[in-house]
Amino acid sequence: MISREEIERAFDARFAPEVKTRLQAARVAVAGLGGLGSNTAIMLARSGVGHLKLVDFDRVDTTNLNRQAYGISHLGQFKTDAIRAILADINPYLEVETVCVKVTSENAADLFRGWPIVCEAFDRPEAKAMLVTTLLSSLPETTIVSGTGMAGYGDANDIRTTHPMRRLHVCGDGVTAAGGMTGLMAPRVAVCAGHQANKVIQLILQ
């Protein structure tokens, strides 16, 4: 097991002291641990975000292997358990809270209250809209970083981050929904997850 001191020295070599301190103190939640959420959570952990809350109700199955962070050893596990194990293998000293529950309009505000930044990473458009609407109306101190439109194999440069509302940032191309002949490819969802993680870091350090 690597020691906390070794991890700290590694971050000291990569980040200015103030940056490291602010990242370690940050609290970020991720709603949905599929292609977007699993990759975003890993990027945030690698970047030194110290406190993560990860929420999903689903289990890992074989259809997840093409663009989510999981491997064959995780099949059948709850995604919350699988991602916790993955993150512990990156940095065992992060504070990671997992909640295995389906997010609804009734429980969303309670689940994410006290978390200044929430990454919305659901698959279905109606679930995305529900979470964004609920959090914007119920949690005035929370900023949402949402992902939409990253299916297929189109130009990755079409994926960008926009700021349509004061407490809402949206990452994606806004066009390519799942389905059709374009499929669900790994590269574009990883690009979009990178946009989400990068915007979170910008918000933490601004």
Protein Blocks (a to p, Z undefined) as FASTA:
>chain_A
ZZfklmmmmmmmmpcfklmmmmmmpccddehjafklmmmmmmmmmnopabdcdddfbdcd
fklmmmpcbdfklgoiafklmmmmmmmmmommbccddddddddfklmmmmmgoiabacdf
bfblklmmmmmmmmmmmmmmbccdddehjehjbdfklpccddfbfklccedjhlacgedj
nopafklmmmmmmmmmmmmmmmmmZZ
